[in-house]
Amino acid sequence: MSKRKTHPAMARMFEAARELGLLFDGAPSDMARLLNKSPQAVNNWMTRGPSKELRLEFQRLHGVSATWIETGTGPRMIGGTYDTRQSTSALQANCSTMDTLQTGRAKRMAQLAEIVEKIDDYGLVALIEKAKDLAREYPARKRLAS
């Protein structure tokens, strides 16, 4: 029985899912459960490559760049990097700069930096998605408040 070669884009999806702690092995059935798709669909993507829609959905749900999945180039994560220490350092540096301007805001940013230190990449993706939702809702909430 010959083992078929996995499409490079699908291999990158498996790699990212394992690094984010979403998968623990390379079983197509596990990826099917993660994607909420049939095992047959995953097997097809392993041969032909994931569809654009699937890459974009994976990006939306898990923060992994659809471009990186397709090409293997550029940053893996949208708007950032896997190195959470680098992101946290930048946040803390911003906090100290902001402290002279806005003490209350700087304290909240420092609290956020402490939280970021304690969560994994999956938690960071969820936090980013929630922040995006809040940012979208902010103008309407501000209008209602005034």
Secondary structure by P-SEA (a helix, b strand, c coil): cbbbbccaaaaaaaaaaaaacccccccaaaaaaaacccaaaaaaaaaccccaaaaaaaaaaccccccccccccccccccccccaaaaaaaaaaaaaaaccccaaaaaaaaaaaaaaacccaaaaaaaaaaaaaaaaaaaaaaaaac
